Amino acid sequence: MKRLDDQDTTLANWRADHGLCSVCGEPALPGQSLCAKCAGVESPPASRSTARSATAATLRSARTRAKRVAAEGVCIRCGRRPPADGHVLCTHCLLSMTNGNIKRRFAAHVAAVVGVCTVCQRRQARPGHLTCGECAEAAATRRKELRTKRAEAGLCTECGAPLGDDHRGRQCAKCAARKAKTVTEWRKRKQKRDD
């Protein structure tokens, strides 16, 4: 069994609070914080698809619980206290996540589950997206400004590398080839869907 370091403890606590194994995130045994596999009670699953379906069921369960608890107007982590202004977590749970990276990852995960923008975590996300319209627009503006600056400096607009003699337009040969491959694959997938 893997030993948890300080960065993993907040995630492990969250998993244990939500009936999941604190090590792997699978459903825990009744009254325990470990699943059968991590507790050494059960052999590993017979196939990868079994493990994938168990993980998918766990995620569905976590999403359902988070939505239900958010609808009740309480913190989606502890389920006891009211959330802080503009957040889905209570002040206590927000403060208990001391590591900034864990806090951002967890907050973005929670926001995605509940349907809140993963960037600002205040406004409702657009249907089928992880961000709200304002944050998406701001990101698009930043990307456009960066591409403009790179083009003015004679750099590849995608990666920022100096343009060589073999460049195509405003992109280096490597980025142009990658983009062409991506477009070709997208067209193949679209044609399969349309057929």
C-alpha positions, 0 to 999 in steps of 0.5 A, a space after each residue: 500500500 502506498 504511503 501518503 505524503 503531505 500533499 495527498 492527505 487532503 485528497 485522502 481525507 476528502 475521499 474518506 469523508 465521501 466513502 471512498 478508499 483514501 489510497 485509490 479512490 474506489 468505494 471503501 469497505 463499510 466502516 473503513 477508509 480503504 477498499 478491499 484491494 488496498 486493504 488486501 482482502 480482494 485480488 485485483 480485478 480480472 480485467 481493465 474494463 472492470 476497473 474502468 467501470 468501477 472507477 466510472 461508477 465511483 465518479 458518477 456517485 461522487 458527482 451525484 452526491 456533490 450536486 445533491 449536497 450543493 442543491 441543499 445549500 451546504 459545503 460539498 466537501 463536508 456536507 455540514 456547513 454553509 458554503 463561503 460566499 461565491 464558493 461551493 466549499 465552506 470556509 473551514 474546508 477552504 482553509 483546511 486545504 493548505 497546499 495551494 496546488 491541491 486547493 486549486 486542483 480540488 476546487 477545479 474538480 469540484 467546480 466541474 462537477 457542480 457546473 461552475 466555471 473552473 477558472 473563476 469558480 463564481 459563474 455558471 459554466 457554459 453548457 458542455 464546457 468547463 468555463 463561463 463565457 467571460 473567462 473563455 473570452 478573456 482566455 481567447 483574448 490572451 491567446 490572440 495577443 500572444 500570437 500577435 506579439 509572436 508574429 511581430 517578433 518573427 516567431 512561430 505563433 504556436 510555440 514561440 520558436 524562431 521561424 526558420 527557412 522552412 516555415 509555412 506562413 506564421 508557424 514553424 514547420 513542426 507546428 504546421 505539420 502537427 496542425 495539419 495532422 490534427 485537422 486531418 484526424 478531425 476530418 476523418 472523425 467527422 466523416 465517420 460520424 456523418 456516415 
